[in-house]
């Protein structure tokens, strides 16, 4: 903990001295032009968009991932939801509670930004440790289930290896075959500055 504090100290000092204009621009709850109903509507829309981002309708920004591709592929997504549900069912356990809390805290900033900024995978990248934890829990549950069914250990190990390799190949293929074509275009501005600012 102490080395972490020392290493991050210059950055923390800079952030304390420099005002964060970007946060004020995106924090719609401070916008006096919006009424309470609009703010609640924006928050609910954000919850929906961010919830769908993981397995249904992803970030549209080609710099973050292939446009609209979910953050998790179907295989990993299955283990993620299995682990998340199991963690919620065992929320009294410190570790499950900790990662559920961490998961929500990591998503919280995106809930407070304007809906047209969401879903935004880059803004929620801090959620990755919790996602990895839930995926691991899903894998553990699957292994325990197969062991109860008396499936031989080498079959379980090879099956998991094949699943992980197939999942990795799926992601690598998407990146190099599809995303590379849209990545450069994601940095291009095709409209006049006035239209972009108005939007």
C-alpha positions as CSV (number, residue, x, y, z in Angstrom):
1,X,0.0,0.0,0.0
2,X,2.8,2.4,0.9
3,X,4.7,2.0,-2.4
4,X,1.4,2.5,-4.3
5,X,0.8,5.8,-2.4
6,X,4.4,7.0,-3.1
7,X,4.2,6.1,-6.8
8,X,0.8,7.8,-7.4
9,X,1.6,10.8,-5.2
10,X,2.7,13.2,-8.1
11,X,-0.4,12.4,-10.1
12,X,-2.6,12.9,-7.1
13,X,-1.0,16.2,-6.3
14,X,-1.5,17.3,-9.9
15,X,-5.2,16.3,-9.8
16,X,-5.8,18.2,-6.6
17,X,-4.3,21.4,-8.0
18,X,-5.9,21.2,-11.5
19,X,-9.7,21.7,-11.8
20,X,-11.5,18.8,-13.6
21,X,-13.5,20.6,-16.4
22,X,-14.3,17.3,-18.1
23,X,-16.2,16.0,-15.1
24,X,-18.4,19.1,-14.9
25,X,-19.1,18.9,-18.6
26,X,-20.3,15.3,-18.4
27,X,-22.1,15.4,-15.0
28,X,-25.7,16.0,-16.1
29,X,-27.0,16.1,-12.5
30,X,-25.4,19.6,-12.2
31,X,-27.0,20.9,-15.4
32,X,-29.6,23.5,-14.3
33,X,-31.4,23.3,-17.7
34,X,-32.6,19.7,-16.9
35,X,-35.5,19.0,-14.6
36,X,-35.6,16.1,-12.1
37,X,-37.6,13.9,-14.5
38,X,-35.1,14.3,-17.3
39,X,-32.2,13.5,-14.9
40,X,-33.9,10.4,-13.6
41,X,-34.7,9.4,-17.2
42,X,-31.0,9.9,-18.3
43,X,-29.9,7.7,-15.3
44,X,-32.3,4.9,-16.1
45,X,-31.2,5.0,-19.8
46,X,-27.6,4.8,-18.7
47,X,-28.3,1.8,-16.5
48,X,-29.9,0.0,-19.4
49,X,-27.1,0.9,-21.9
50,X,-24.3,-0.1,-19.6
51,X,-26.1,-3.3,-18.6
52,X,-26.5,-4.3,-22.2
53,X,-22.9,-3.3,-23.0
54,X,-21.4,-6.5,-21.6
55,X,-23.3,-9.1,-23.7
56,X,-25.8,-7.5,-26.1
57,X,-25.0,-4.0,-27.5
58,X,-21.5,-2.7,-26.9
59,X,-19.6,0.6,-27.3
60,X,-20.0,2.1,-30.7
61,X,-16.6,3.8,-30.6
62,X,-14.2,1.9,-32.9
63,X,-11.2,3.1,-30.8
64,X,-12.5,1.1,-27.8
65,X,-13.7,-2.0,-29.6
66,X,-15.4,-3.1,-32.8
67,X,-18.5,-0.9,-33.0
68,X,-21.4,-2.3,-31.0
69,X,-19.6,-5.5,-30.2
70,X,-20.4,-6.6,-26.6
71,X,-17.6,-6.3,-24.1
72,X,-17.8,-10.1,-23.4
73,X,-18.1,-12.8,-26.0
74,X,-20.9,-15.4,-25.5
75,X,-18.6,-18.0,-23.9
76,X,-17.0,-15.7,-21.4
77,X,-20.3,-13.9,-20.9
78,X,-21.9,-17.1,-19.8
79,X,-19.3,-17.7,-17.1
80,X,-19.5,-14.0,-16.1
81,X,-23.3,-14.1,-15.5
82,X,-23.0,-17.4,-13.7
83,X,-20.3,-16.0,-11.4
84,X,-22.2,-12.8,-10.8
85,X,-25.5,-14.6,-9.9
86,X,-23.6,-16.9,-7.6
87,X,-21.9,-13.9,-5.9
88,X,-25.2,-12.2,-5.4
89,X,-26.6,-15.4,-3.9
90,X,-23.7,-15.5,-1.5
91,X,-23.4,-11.7,-0.8
92,X,-22.7,-12.2,2.9
93,X,-19.3,-13.6,2.0
94,X,-16.7,-10.7,2.2
95,X,-15.0,-11.4,-1.1
96,X,-18.3,-11.6,-3.1
97,X,-19.6,-8.4,-1.4
98,X,-16.3,-6.7,-2.1
99,X,-16.3,-7.5,-5.8
100,X,-20.0,-6.7,-6.3
101,X,-19.3,-3.3,-4.6
102,X,-16.2,-2.8,-6.7
103,X,-18.1,-3.7,-9.8
104,X,-20.8,-1.1,-9.1
105,X,-18.4,1.6,-8.0
106,X,-16.5,1.1,-11.3
107,X,-19.6,1.6,-13.3
108,X,-20.9,4.6,-11.3
109,X,-19.2,7.4,-13.3
110,X,-20.8,6.2,-16.5
111,X,-24.2,6.3,-14.8
112,X,-23.7,10.1,-14.3
113,X,-22.7,11.0,-17.8
114,X,-25.0,12.0,-20.6
115,X,-26.7,8.9,-22.3
116,X,-25.3,9.7,-25.7
117,X,-21.9,9.1,-24.2
118,X,-22.8,5.6,-23.3
119,X,-22.1,2.7,-23.5
120,X,-18.4,3.6,-23.1
121,X,-16.1,0.7,-22.5
122,X,-13.0,2.9,-22.0
123,X,-14.8,4.9,-19.2
124,X,-15.6,1.6,-17.4
125,X,-12.3,-0.2,-17.9
126,X,-11.8,-0.2,-14.1
127,X,-14.5,-2.8,-13.8
128,X,-12.2,-5.5,-15.4
129,X,-10.9,-7.0,-12.1
130,X,-14.5,-7.6,-10.9
131,X,-15.4,-9.1,-14.3
132,X,-12.4,-11.5,-14.0
133,X,-13.4,-12.5,-10.5
134,X,-17.0,-13.3,-11.6
135,X,-15.7,-15.2,-14.7
136,X,-13.4,-17.2,-12.4
137,X,-16.3,-18.0,-10.1
138,X,-18.4,-19.2,-13.1
139,X,-15.5,-21.5,-14.1
140,X,-15.2,-22.8,-10.5
141,X,-19.0,-23.6,-10.4
142,X,-18.7,-25.4,-13.8
143,X,-15.8,-27.5,-12.6
144,X,-17.6,-28.4,-9.4
145,X,-20.7,-29.4,-11.3
146,X,-18.7,-31.6,-13.7
147,X,-16.9,-33.2,-10.8
148,X,-20.2,-34.0,-9.1
149,X,-21.3,-35.7,-12.3
150,X,-18.0,-37.8,-12.0
151,X,-16.5,-36.4,-15.2
152,X,-12.9,-37.3,-15.4
153,X,-10.5,-34.5,-14.4
154,X,-8.5,-34.6,-17.7
155,X,-11.7,-34.2,-19.7
156,X,-12.6,-31.1,-17.6
157,X,-9.1,-29.6,-18.0
158,X,-9.0,-30.2,-21.8
159,X,-12.6,-28.8,-22.1
160,X,-11.7,-25.6,-20.2
161,X,-8.5,-25.2,-22.3
162,X,-10.5,-25.6,-25.5
163,X,-13.1,-23.1,-24.3
164,X,-10.4,-20.5,-23.3
165,X,-8.5,-21.0,-26.6
166,X,-11.6,-20.7,-28.7
167,X,-12.7,-17.6,-26.8
168,X,-9.2,-16.0,-27.3
169,X,-9.2,-16.9,-31.0
170,X,-12.7,-15.3,-31.4
171,X,-11.4,-12.0,-29.8
172,X,-8.1,-11.9,-31.7
173,X,-10.0,-12.6,-35.0
174,X,-12.4,-9.8,-34.4
175,X,-9.6,-7.4,-33.6
176,X,-7.3,-8.1,-36.5
177,X,-10.0,-8.9,-39.2
178,X,-12.7,-6.3,-38.4
179,X,-11.6,-3.7,-35.9
180,X,-8.4,-2.8,-37.7
181,X,-10.5,-1.5,-40.6
182,X,-12.6,0.8,-38.5
183,X,-9.9,1.8,-36.0
184,X,-8.3,4.5,-38.2
185,X,-11.7,5.8,-39.3
186,X,-12.7,6.2,-35.6
187,X,-10.2,9.1,-35.4
188,X,-11.6,10.9,-38.5
189,X,-14.0,13.8,-38.2
190,X,-16.5,13.8,-41.1
191,X,-18.7,16.7,-40.1
192,X,-18.1,20.4,-39.5
193,X,-17.0,21.4,-36.0
194,X,-20.3,23.4,-35.6
195,X,-22.4,20.3,-36.2
196,X,-20.3,18.2,-33.7
197,X,-20.5,20.9,-31.0
198,X,-24.3,21.2,-31.4
199,X,-24.7,17.5,-31.1
